[in-house]
Amino acid sequence: MVRTIIQLHEEQAAALEQAASRRGVSKAALVREAVAILLARESGDAAVERALRAAGAGASGVHDLAERHDAYLAEQA
């Protein structure tokens, strides 16, 4: 990954912090997602844009689901 410094308006920074907290992810993850969506739109790739919008749309309430999905599936068996 490449480290990039950005400047946000105070309102944007506060909203980003709140969104990251609600979703249980880092601010950097949200910024990467937003950049991916923007670049998909710029490239005209509608399928990628739809997939990116759908990713993370639901809230499981489980903050480590991405890392422990196999364990959670095994618990249900």
C-alpha positions as a Markdown table, in Angstrom:
| # | Residue | x | y | z |
|---|---|---|---|---|
| 1 | Met | 0.0 | 0.0 | 0.0 |
| 2 | Val | 1.0 | 3.6 | -0.5 |
| 3 | Arg | 0.6 | 6.1 | 2.3 |
| 4 | Thr | -1.2 | 9.2 | 1.2 |
| 5 | Ile | -2.0 | 12.3 | 3.3 |
| 6 | Ile | -5.3 | 14.0 | 2.6 |
| 7 | Gln | -7.0 | 17.1 | 4.1 |
| 8 | Leu | -10.7 | 17.1 | 5.0 |
| 9 | His | -13.0 | 19.8 | 6.1 |
| 10 | Glu | -13.8 | 19.4 | 9.8 |
| 11 | Glu | -17.4 | 18.3 | 9.0 |
| 12 | Gln | -16.1 | 15.6 | 6.6 |
| 13 | Ala | -13.6 | 14.3 | 9.2 |
| 14 | Ala | -16.3 | 14.1 | 11.9 |
| 15 | Ala | -18.7 | 12.3 | 9.5 |
| 16 | Leu | -15.9 | 9.9 | 8.4 |
| 17 | Glu | -15.1 | 9.1 | 12.0 |
| 18 | Gln | -18.8 | 8.4 | 12.8 |
| 19 | Ala | -19.2 | 6.2 | 9.7 |
| 20 | Ala | -16.1 | 4.2 | 10.6 |
| 21 | Ser | -17.3 | 3.8 | 14.1 |
| 22 | Arg | -20.8 | 2.6 | 13.0 |
| 23 | Arg | -19.3 | 0.1 | 10.6 |
| 24 | Gly | -16.5 | -1.0 | 12.9 |
| 25 | Val | -13.8 | -0.3 | 10.4 |
| 26 | Ser | -11.0 | 2.1 | 10.1 |
| 27 | Lys | -11.3 | 5.5 | 8.5 |
| 28 | Ala | -8.6 | 4.4 | 6.0 |
| 29 | Ala | -10.8 | 1.4 | 4.9 |
| 30 | Leu | -13.7 | 3.8 | 4.2 |
| 31 | Val | -11.5 | 6.1 | 2.2 |
| 32 | Arg | -10.2 | 3.2 | 0.2 |
| 33 | Glu | -13.7 | 2.0 | -0.5 |
| 34 | Ala | -14.8 | 5.5 | -1.6 |
| 35 | Val | -11.8 | 5.8 | -3.9 |
| 36 | Ala | -12.6 | 2.4 | -5.4 |
| 37 | Ile | -16.2 | 3.5 | -6.1 |
| 38 | Leu | -15.1 | 6.8 | -7.6 |
| 39 | Leu | -12.6 | 5.0 | -9.9 |
| 40 | Ala | -15.1 | 2.4 | -10.9 |
| 41 | Arg | -17.5 | 5.3 | -11.9 |
| 42 | Glu | -14.7 | 7.0 | -13.8 |
| 43 | Ser | -13.9 | 3.8 | -15.7 |
| 44 | Gly | -17.6 | 3.3 | -16.5 |
| 45 | Asp | -17.5 | -0.2 | -15.0 |
| 46 | Ala | -21.1 | -0.4 | -13.7 |
| 47 | Ala | -20.7 | -4.0 | -12.4 |
| 48 | Val | -17.8 | -3.1 | -10.2 |
| 49 | Glu | -19.6 | -0.1 | -8.9 |
| 50 | Arg | -22.7 | -2.2 | -8.0 |
| 51 | Ala | -20.5 | -4.8 | -6.3 |
| 52 | Leu | -18.6 | -2.2 | -4.3 |
| 53 | Arg | -21.9 | -0.5 | -3.1 |
| 54 | Ala | -23.2 | -3.9 | -2.0 |
| 55 | Ala | -20.0 | -4.7 | -0.1 |
| 56 | Gly | -20.5 | -3.9 | 3.6 |
| 57 | Ala | -24.1 | -2.9 | 3.1 |
| 58 | Gly | -25.3 | -5.2 | 5.8 |
| 59 | Ala | -24.3 | -5.0 | 9.4 |
| 60 | Ser | -23.8 | -8.3 | 11.1 |
| 61 | Gly | -22.9 | -6.8 | 14.4 |
| 62 | Val | -19.9 | -9.1 | 14.5 |
| 63 | His | -16.7 | -7.0 | 14.2 |
| 64 | Asp | -14.3 | -9.9 | 13.4 |
| 65 | Leu | -16.6 | -11.7 | 10.9 |
| 66 | Ala | -14.1 | -11.2 | 8.0 |
| 67 | Glu | -11.3 | -12.8 | 9.9 |
| 68 | Arg | -13.3 | -15.6 | 11.7 |
| 69 | His | -16.0 | -16.5 | 9.1 |
| 70 | Asp | -15.0 | -20.2 | 9.1 |
| 71 | Ala | -15.2 | -20.4 | 12.9 |
| 72 | Tyr | -18.7 | -18.8 | 12.8 |
| 73 | Leu | -19.8 | -21.2 | 10.1 |
| 74 | Ala | -18.5 | -24.2 | 12.1 |
| 75 | Glu | -20.5 | -23.0 | 15.1 |
| 76 | Gln | -23.7 | -23.2 | 13.1 |
| 77 | Ala | -23.1 | -26.8 | 11.9 |
